[in-house]
Amino acid sequence: MGEAKRRKAEIEALKRASPEDAARWRESKRDSECLVRGIDPESHEMEPTAAMCRILRNMFERAKESGNIDPPVEFLHTKVAATVRGLRDITISCRKGCSHCCNIWVSATAPEVLYISKIVKLRGKSAIERVRSAHQKTKDYDFDSRGEHPYPCPLLEGDNCSIYENRPKACRLAVSTDANICARAYHNLSDEGIPAPHLYMSSRANYAIALAISLRKVGLPYFAYEFNAALVRAIDTPDAERAWLSGHDIFSDVMREPADIFSMPPTNAMYEYAFR
């Protein structure tokens, strides 16, 4: 469909829409334009993150109806990638085959886990067993103690992420300016802090807030879970994706990050701003 025909079809659809639906459509269009390059971490404006909240809210509403989690997760991936492209001038040490940070606790939300669980199940029994084995090795360590017991992510293959294009947002925005420090710190050879660029950390916070807010707005759990445990739960639960989207909290007893993101003032301020 050409641009002129598409625009004409949109106008006709708006004429038939209720005032509420028309307002939602116009808001969605503005939000999409605001996020062409993802959320800019250098901007102090609240609107881009609010736009992300609203678009994801709409997509999760549709996901609840369709039973398919893929569209909002893939949209999230696309926008994080756009943000990272905007940070390409920042020098980082992370390279293919550098997997030091893949040996510690990884946080992932339910939509991300459900999305990845489908990939793992398609790979068959050996992939599933690697996930189960990793969970058995790490299940006794909470968020605070997991770093003292490094163990490789079950989705690593030869120090490379086998789901790189589909990895959780936490992994997408975890970077360092010194791989040597990572090698020591992530393997308990020193207590050095990881030198992460501020703009990557800000981006990670912005996307975590937007995702949590959108999930809460549609009545779905917004917590960040320990990746191995949550992945095993998703694999073992029949029709896990549809069950979770229909309101069955299959991850209710899975270990999660101790800090509730809604206990942080910026999250609540953004929630009020996005849906004021």
N, C-alpha and C positions, 0 to 999 in steps of 0.2 A: 504494500500500500504506500503510495506517495505521501509526502508530507502534507500537501494540500488536502488530499482525501482523508488522511488520518485526522487532521485538525477539524475538518467538517464533521466527521463521525463523532469526535469528542464533543463538539458543540451540540449536535443533535442529542447525544446521550445526556448532556447536562440539562437540556430543555425538559427531558422526561424525568430527570432525577428529582427526588425530594429536596427541599432546601438543606436538610442536614447532610444528605449524600453529596450534594453539590459542594457544600462547604468543605466536607472531608476530601473531596477530589481536588479542590483548589489548594488546600493545605498540603496534600501529598505531592502535588506538582511543585510547589514552592520548596518543600523539603528535599525533593530529589535534586532540584537545581542547586540547592545549598551544599549537597554532598557529592558533587561531581568528582572532587579530588579527595574525598574522605573527610575526616575530622582533622582540621589543622591544629596541631598542638601548640603552635606559636600564637594562635589567636586567643584573646581573652574573652571573646564573645561566647555566650551560652547557646546561641541558636543552632550551630552545627550539631552539637551533642543532643540538643532537644529534638532536632529533626531526625536524628538517628533513632531516638526513643520512639517517636511517633511512627516512623516507617516500619520499624521492627514490630511495634504494637499491632499495626495493620496486618503484617505478614503472619504473626503468630495467631491472630484471630482467624485468618484463612487456614492456617495449619491445623487448628483445632477442628475445623469443619472437614478438611480433606484427609486428616490423619497422616500428613506428610510434612516432616520437619525440614526437608532439604532446602526449600526456597529461602527461609530466613537465615539459615546457617551459611548458605552460599553467598547471600547478599552481604553478610557480616565479613566473610572472607574477602570479598571484592573490595569493600570499603577499607578494611585494614590494609590490604595490599596497596590501595591508592594512597593512604597515609604514609606508608613505608616508602613508596616511591618519592614522596615529597621530602623524605629525610635522607635521600641518597648521598647528599654532600657531607653527611656526618661519617667520619671514619670509624669503622668497627672492625674487630678482629675475627668475628664469626665467619667461618668458611665451611664449605662442604667437607664432611669428615670430622668436623670439630663437634664432639658430642658430650663434653664435660657436664653441661647443664641437663643432660638427658638421664642423669643418674639420681636425681633428687625428686622430691614431691612435685607433682604437676597438678595444677588445679584446672578443672574443666566443668562447665555447666552442663546440665542435662541435655539440652539440644545438641551441643557439640559431641557429647558421649554417644547419644543415640545415632547421630550421623555417622560417627566413626565405627560404631559397633556393626553397622550394616556392611561396611567395607571389610572388617575383620571376618565376619561370617562368610562373606563371599570367597574369601581366601582359603577357607576350609579348616579342617581339623588341626593341622599343625600350627596355624596362626592362632587359633583359639587356645590351644594348649600352652603356647608361649605366654599368652595373657594370663591364663590361670596360674601358671608357674610363678610369674612375676608377682602376682597378687599374694600368693602364699608366702613369698619371701618378704613382702613389705607390709602386710596387713596388720601387723602388731605395732607399727610405728605411727604416731600421730604427727600432726603438722610440725610440731616443735622438735620432735626427735628423729624424724625421717632423714634429715640431712646428715645425721651421725651414722647412717647405715646406707651408703650409696649402693644403688642397684640399677642396672640399665633398664630403660624403657623397653617393654616387650616388642615395640614396633621399630626398634633399631635393627638395621641389617648392615653389618660391616661399618659401624659408626655413622651410618647415614639413616635419616628418617625415611621409612618406607611409605609414609603417608604425608610426605612433605606438603603437598598441595592441599591437604585436608586437615592439617594439624590444628590443634586448639589455638585460640587467640593468644593465650598466655605464652605459648611457644613462639608465635609469630612476632611478638614484641619483646622477647627476652634476648637482649644483646649485651655485648661487653666490648670495651675498648682494649682489653688486655687478656688474651687467651691463656697466657702463662699464669695469671692470677686465678683464672677459672680452673685450670688444671690442678692447682694446689688447693684452692678453697672447696671445690665441689668433691674432692676426694679426701677431705679432712687432713690435709697436710699443712694447712695454715688456717687462721681465723680471719683472713683478709676479707674485706667487703668487695663485692663485684662492682667494678667501675662501669655503671650503666649510664648512658647519656640521658640527661633530664628529659629531653623531648620524647624519647621512647617510653620513659616511665609515665609521662603525662598522657601519652597516647593509650598506654595500657589501662590507665585509670579511666580515661574517657569512655573507652569501649566497654569496659567492665560495668561502669555505671549505666550506660545506655542499654546494655543487654539486660541487666538486673531490673531496671525500671520498666522496660517493655514487658518482661515476663510477669512482674508483679501486677502491672496494669491489666493483664488479661487473666489473672488468677492462677498463674502457674508458678511452681517453686523456682526461685531465682538463685539458689545457693551454688557455690563452687565446690565440687567434690574431689576427693582423691581419685586420680584418673584410673589407676588399675582396678580399684574396688568398684567404681561406678561402671567401668567397662564390662567387668565380669557380670554385674547385676543386669546390665542391658542385654548381654548375650544370653543369659539364662532365663530371662523373663519372656514368656510367649507373647508375641505381638507387642513388644515393649513400647515401640513408638506410638502406636494408637492408644495403648493403655495410658501412657503418661499424658498424652495430649487430651485424653478424655477426662482427666482429673485424678487418676490413680497414681499417687506419689510412690512410684516403685523404688525411689532412692531415699526414702524417708529415714532409713537407719544406716545409710552409707556414710562413712567418715567424710567430713567436710571441713573447709577452712573455719577456724574458730571465730574469726571476726565477721560479724554480719555487716554487709556493705551498707545496709540501711541504718546502721548505728553511726554512720559518718555524715556530718552536716552537709557536705557537698552533694551527696546522693539525694537527700530529702529536698534540698533547695532546687536541684535539677528536676526532680519529680513535680514539684509545684510549678516550676516555670514551664515545663513541657506541656503540662495538661491544665494550665490555668484557665 
